[in-house]
Amino acid sequence: MTPQLQNSVASPQDLKEAILGVRRYARWFAQAALKQRVSGGQPELQPAITPAAAQIINQWAGQKPLSTASLDELIAAMEAFATSAPRMVITLAAPAPGDLKRQLVDWCRRNVAPDVLVDFRFNSSLLGGLVVSYGSHVYDWSFRRQILAAKDKFPEALRHV
């Protein structure tokens, strides 16, 4: 079973960060469970993890009882997902603000694939627009491509300016 990702886990890097958070929590959980069994003492404070990792753990805990084995199973499922998840690269002419990233990720997950990982890049030579790479397909809606496609008409347009 694959955990459901929220839109804050958009890129492969975000997923790796969430996996690290779940690992940190699993290590703490194992130590706390051992300490509880051996000495009956209070475990150390829970480690700080990202909200995305906490949400994934809570979702997983709702499906089965939380144990060291189930957390190991969650980590294995997340790592398997990281290697097999569909990936999309969106290249923009400038760094995308967080709000735009969230909107694009939400759109991609609704219209392309619910578990797609979206990686954002920027290349100022695009001049505007965007380039989307998904699988073996590249869709280029950049201004640069449009200008180069109409390079015969460009000097004429400049004369009229």
C-alpha positions, 0 to 999 in steps of 0.5 A: 500500500502506498501512502497518500501524498499531500501537495506539500510533498511535490518533488522527489526532494520533498519525498526524500525529506519526508522519508527522512522524517519518518525514519527519524520518527521510527528510530525514536519510536523503537527506542521509546518502546524499548525504554518503556518495556525495560525500565517503564520510564518516560520516553524522550520527547518526540523528534521534530519532523516535517508536517508532511512526514507527520501526516503520512505517519498519522495516515499510516497509523489509521490503517494499522496499529503503529509498531516498529514493524509497521513503520519499517513497512511504511519506510519500505513502501515510501522508498519503493514509491520514490523509485517508481513514481511518475515524475514531471519536470516543469521548467519556468523562466524564473523561480516559481513562488510557493503559491504557484508551485502548489497550484501547479502540483494540485493541477498535475495531481488532478489531471495527470496522475494522483501520485506524480512528483513534480520537480521545478526548475528555471531557465531564464533563456526561455524568456517566458512560458514554460517547458513540461517534461513527462516521461519521454514527452517534452511540451515546449510553450516557451516564448523562446521557441515561439520566437525561433519558430517565427524568426522570419516574421520577427524582423518584420514585427520589429520594424512595425514597433 
